[in-house]
């Protein structure tokens, strides 16, 4: 009986970890917004080059967005 309870707890923890990881990936995909260079400069942002990864716009509030 004790072994069954431990297996149930381990399974519940693994399931919870899996759903939270999927939620984090979904949140990241929803949060990654692309904007254009013109939109970046119009909003007062600064365009920065990232080696081997393209360009990002850093807005005055500290958020970073990829340049499309």
C-alpha positions in Angstrom: 0.0 0.0 0.0 2.8 2.4 0.8 4.6 1.7 -2.5 1.4 2.4 -4.4 1.0 5.7 -2.7 4.6 6.7 -3.5 4.1 5.8 -7.1 0.9 7.8 -7.2 2.6 10.8 -5.8 5.5 10.5 -8.2 3.1 10.2 -11.1 1.1 13.2 -10.0 4.3 15.3 -9.6 5.5 14.3 -13.1 2.2 15.2 -14.6 2.1 18.6 -12.8 5.7 19.3 -14.0 4.8 18.4 -17.6 1.8 20.6 -17.7 3.6 23.5 -16.1 6.4 23.1 -18.7 3.9 23.1 -21.5 2.2 26.2 -20.0 5.6 28.0 -19.9 6.3 27.2 -23.5 2.9 28.4 -24.5 3.3 31.6 -22.5 6.7 32.3 -24.1 5.3 31.7 -27.6 2.5 34.1 -26.9 4.8 36.7 -25.4 7.3 36.7 -28.3 6.0 39.6 -30.4 7.8 40.7 -33.6 7.7 44.3 -34.6 9.3 46.3 -37.5 12.2 48.7 -37.3 9.8 51.6 -37.9 7.5 50.6 -35.1 10.5 50.2 -32.7 11.9 53.6 -33.4 8.4 55.2 -33.3 7.9 53.7 -29.8 11.2 55.2 -28.7 13.0 51.8 -28.7 16.6 51.0 -29.4 17.6 48.4 -32.0 20.4 46.0 -31.0 22.2 43.4 -33.1 22.6 40.0 -31.5 25.4 37.9 -33.2 24.0 35.0 -35.2 20.5 35.7 -34.0 19.3 38.9 -35.7 18.0 42.1 -34.2 16.0 43.0 -31.2 14.2 46.1 -30.1 14.5 47.2 -26.5 11.7 49.5 -25.5 11.9 52.2 -22.8 10.0 50.0 -20.4 12.6 47.3 -20.7 10.8 44.8 -22.8 12.6 43.2 -25.8 11.0 42.2 -29.1 12.4 40.6 -32.2 12.6 42.7 -35.3 10.7 41.2 -38.2 
